[in-house]
Amino acid sequence: MHEISIKAEELFHIGSFSVTNSLVLALFTGLVFLVIALVISRKMSLIPGALQGIFEMFIEALLSLMDSVLGERKLSEKYLPLIATVFLFIMLSNWFGLLPLVGSIGLEVDDHGHHAFIPLLRAPAADLNFTIALAIISVFSVQLLGVLAVGFSRHFSKYFTFKNPIMTFAGFLEFVAEFVKIISFSFRLFGNVFAGEVLLIIIGFLVPFILPLPFLFLEVFVGFIQALIFAMLTLVFVAMAVREDAAH
């Protein structure tokens, strides 16, 4: 069993930029995502095929779920691209991280006289840099959408108000909480995916045949649930930011 590293392993450098195994799989996930989108968009028809039908069912189910949070279909359709992209990208990256070749093929390198194994691929969400980047995108998107929906002054009046000391202190706490969301978003996703990866490695090393299968199916479910939680939390924060009554 190769050494379990909490840090994504570096494969090579492009100038001063380090390319890690988790970044490679994240780029592959994005490429697959793009190819699927292009295929579906070019083959759309009034009578949907199997692939188009599946995605139409998914979009309708997601819109219905967003309706229950945002309250109207018009808003759901407006913010669907952000929520659907977050959900699908995280789910696909989690599932690609469970493929047999991920973590099992790599390079043997000499690390100060000791042989070390570096996997060529690693689950993107098992790298804290990836989850922090997603969390930053999510939190800053919420702020941007809030400004576009209710205006700059009305949106930030939630955080910076000087009517009285209590409201000032409460606004300051809410402003700090926006940055805390980045930490909670990133560590929740990272912790669940990394723990699942470690569990599969250990179980596969100890009992490599039948026993890992239930845990593998469990991680498929966990990958879906973590993507759904991340997307739904983003949706809830978007709903709070874009409503004018929430700006007060």
VOGU-3710 file (C-alpha; in Angstrom, 3 decimals, decimal comma):
1> mheisikaee> 0,000/0,000/0,000  1,449/3,350/-1,038  1,752/6,228/1,409  -1,444/8,242/1,919  -0,728/11,932/1,448  -3,124/14,669/2,538  -1,417/16,919/-0,003  -1,944/16,464/-3,733  1,253/15,174/-5,341  3,067/17,315/-7,899
11> lfhigsfsvt> 3,543/15,745/-11,337  5,389/18,501/-13,212  5,802/22,262/-13,448  4,844/24,764/-16,123  7,186/27,587/-15,269  6,505/28,344/-11,618  3,038/26,744/-11,773  2,781/23,312/-10,182  0,524/20,747/-11,871  -0,797/18,158/-9,405
21> nslvlalftg> -2,550/14,848/-9,969  -5,811/16,268/-8,606  -5,632/19,178/-11,066  -5,175/16,750/-13,971  -8,352/14,858/-13,046  -10,229/18,132/-12,467  -9,256/19,292/-15,972  -10,331/15,928/-17,382  -13,674/16,273/-15,600  -14,156/19,739/-17,058
31> lvflvialvi> -13,323/18,416/-20,533  -15,849/15,580/-20,230  -18,423/18,062/-18,937  -17,800/20,299/-21,966  -17,997/17,430/-24,464  -21,313/16,206/-23,028  -22,738/19,732/-23,180  -21,658/20,160/-26,816  -23,080/16,777/-27,839  -26,433/17,459/-26,198
41> srkmslipga> -26,689/21,029/-27,557  -25,981/19,929/-31,136  -28,434/17,035/-31,067  -31,368/18,744/-29,366  -34,737/18,034/-30,985  -38,447/18,245/-30,222  -38,466/14,471/-29,865  -35,644/13,879/-27,389  -33,306/10,947/-27,578  -32,165/8,935/-24,587
51> lqgifemfie> -29,364/11,310/-23,532  -31,443/14,460/-24,041  -34,366/12,874/-22,205  -32,199/12,066/-19,195  -30,903/15,618/-18,990  -34,369/17,103/-19,449  -35,593/14,998/-16,525  -32,613/16,160/-14,457  -33,160/19,836/-15,326  -36,865/19,649/-14,525
61> allslmdsvl> -36,210/17,939/-11,186  -33,552/20,521/-10,311  -35,812/23,418/-11,311  -38,608/22,032/-9,133  -36,200/21,815/-6,209  -35,012/25,378/-6,843  -38,632/26,571/-7,037  -39,165/25,383/-3,476  -36,289/27,621/-2,328  -36,571/30,652/-4,625
71> gerklsekyl> -40,359/30,684/-4,801  -40,806/31,211/-8,550  -39,765/29,528/-11,792  -38,380/32,722/-13,343  -35,718/33,021/-10,632  -35,001/29,308/-10,805  -34,286/29,498/-14,529  -32,139/32,582/-13,991  -29,824/30,925/-11,467  -29,985/27,394/-12,883
81> pliatvflfi> -26,622/27,630/-14,748  -24,694/28,328/-11,539  -26,407/25,690/-9,392  -26,447/22,990/-12,078  -22,793/23,580/-12,953  -21,697/23,383/-9,321  -23,689/20,203/-8,740  -22,678/18,369/-11,913  -19,019/19,333/-11,759  -18,601/18,226/-8,135
91> mlsnwfgllp> -20,568/15,014/-8,678  -18,631/14,041/-11,816  -15,284/14,836/-10,204  -16,237/12,738/-7,155  -17,305/9,799/-9,316  -14,245/9,988/-11,570  -12,167/9,799/-8,406  -13,624/6,314/-7,808  -12,526/4,862/-11,161  -10,139/1,881/-10,922
101> lvgsiglevd> -7,208/3,699/-12,551  -7,362/6,622/-10,123  -4,727/6,162/-7,453  -3,554/2,799/-8,816  -1,317/3,920/-11,692  1,569/6,234/-11,097  5,292/6,805/-11,051  8,003/5,368/-8,836  10,348/8,189/-7,844  13,453/8,375/-5,718
111> dhghhafipl> 12,819/10,642/-2,735  16,132/11,134/-0,896  17,087/7,490/-1,183  13,568/6,157/-0,589  11,265/4,912/-3,324  7,956/6,771/-3,374  4,839/6,137/-5,444  3,097/9,152/-6,987  -0,379/8,467/-8,439  -1,019/10,093/-11,805
121> lrapaadlnf> -4,634/10,802/-10,889  -6,334/11,785/-7,647  -9,909/12,746/-6,771  -10,086/16,558/-7,151  -12,122/17,062/-3,975  -9,473/15,115/-2,037  -7,271/18,183/-2,580  -8,044/21,077/-0,244  -6,967/23,591/-2,904  -9,770/22,378/-5,175
131> tialaiisvf> -12,497/22,638/-2,528  -11,291/26,063/-1,358  -11,392/27,307/-4,957  -14,962/26,018/-5,347  -15,979/27,616/-2,057  -14,501/30,978/-3,080  -16,334/30,831/-6,419  -19,593/29,975/-4,659  -19,364/32,681/-1,974  -18,248/35,445/-4,329
141> svqllgvlav> -20,908/34,444/-6,873  -23,537/34,873/-4,159  -22,230/38,372/-3,399  -22,142/39,330/-7,084  -25,646/38,033/-7,746  -26,901/39,882/-4,675  -25,424/43,159/-5,920  -26,910/42,632/-9,397  -30,328/41,805/-7,942  -30,846/44,517/-5,311
151> gfsrhfskyf> -28,039/46,986/-5,901  -24,662/47,539/-4,292  -25,784/49,762/-1,409  -28,860/47,705/-0,498  -26,941/44,451/-0,597  -24,019/45,580/1,552  -26,294/47,454/3,956  -26,796/44,026/5,556  -23,198/44,122/6,705  -22,432/47,806/7,183
161> tfknpimtfa> -25,168/49,614/9,031  -24,644/52,267/11,702  -28,195/52,782/12,974  -27,276/51,561/16,422  -24,439/49,581/18,070  -26,383/46,304/18,059  -27,139/46,459/14,324  -23,538/47,476/13,609  -22,186/44,514/15,577  -24,704/42,109/14,007
171> gflefvaefv> -23,786/43,320/10,529  -20,093/42,855/11,280  -20,730/39,286/12,462  -22,693/38,538/9,300  -19,867/39,932/7,170  -17,347/37,698/8,957  -19,716/34,749/8,503  -19,439/35,157/4,725  -15,735/34,300/4,949  -16,428/31,478/7,404
181> kiisfsfrlf> -18,623/29,909/4,713  -15,522/29,408/2,599  -13,939/27,362/5,377  -17,057/25,316/6,117  -17,796/24,678/2,416  -14,263/23,576/1,588  -13,530/21,424/4,647  -16,900/19,654/4,516  -16,390/18,529/0,933  -12,687/17,792/1,373
191> gnvfagevll> -13,172/15,832/4,590  -15,856/13,536/3,219  -14,146/12,794/-0,093  -10,652/12,374/1,368  -11,953/10,098/4,141  -13,743/7,954/1,565  -10,595/7,727/-0,547  -8,527/6,630/2,456  -11,173/4,068/3,428  -11,205/2,513/-0,038
201> iiigflvpfi> -7,406/2,338/-0,143  -7,182/0,598/3,235  -10,051/-1,832/2,583  -8,696/-2,605/-0,890  -5,259/-3,335/0,561  -6,539/-5,575/3,351  -9,269/-7,446/1,433  -8,836/-6,638/-2,274  -11,743/-8,543/-3,828  -15,347/-8,671/-2,569
211> lplpflflev> -15,333/-6,540/0,586  -14,521/-3,171/-1,086  -17,659/-3,302/-3,290  -20,188/-2,147/-0,628  -17,858/0,689/0,354  -17,433/1,630/-3,303  -21,207/1,910/-3,774  -21,367/3,897/-0,536  -18,794/6,363/-1,890  -20,804/6,733/-5,109
221> fvgfiqalif> -23,759/7,785/-2,957  -21,564/10,056/-0,802  -20,190/11,730/-3,936  -23,736/12,504/-5,063  -24,861/13,717/-1,628  -21,841/15,992/-1,139  -22,414/17,575/-4,554  -26,088/18,075/-3,718  -25,304/19,625/-0,320  -22,762/22,037/-1,821
231> amltlvfvam> -25,165/23,080/-4,583  -28,161/23,449/-2,252  -26,241/25,544/0,263  -25,144/27,780/-2,608  -28,780/27,998/-3,720  -30,003/28,945/-0,235  -27,394/31,697/0,057  -28,295/32,959/-3,427  -31,971/33,066/-2,420  -31,094/35,090/0,691
241> avredaah> -28,949/37,502/-1,327  -31,262/38,236/-4,266  -34,457/38,950/-2,335  -34,957/42,612/-1,583  -36,501/41,913/1,818  -33,368/39,975/2,772  -31,263/43,061/2,060  -32,826/44,683/5,119
//
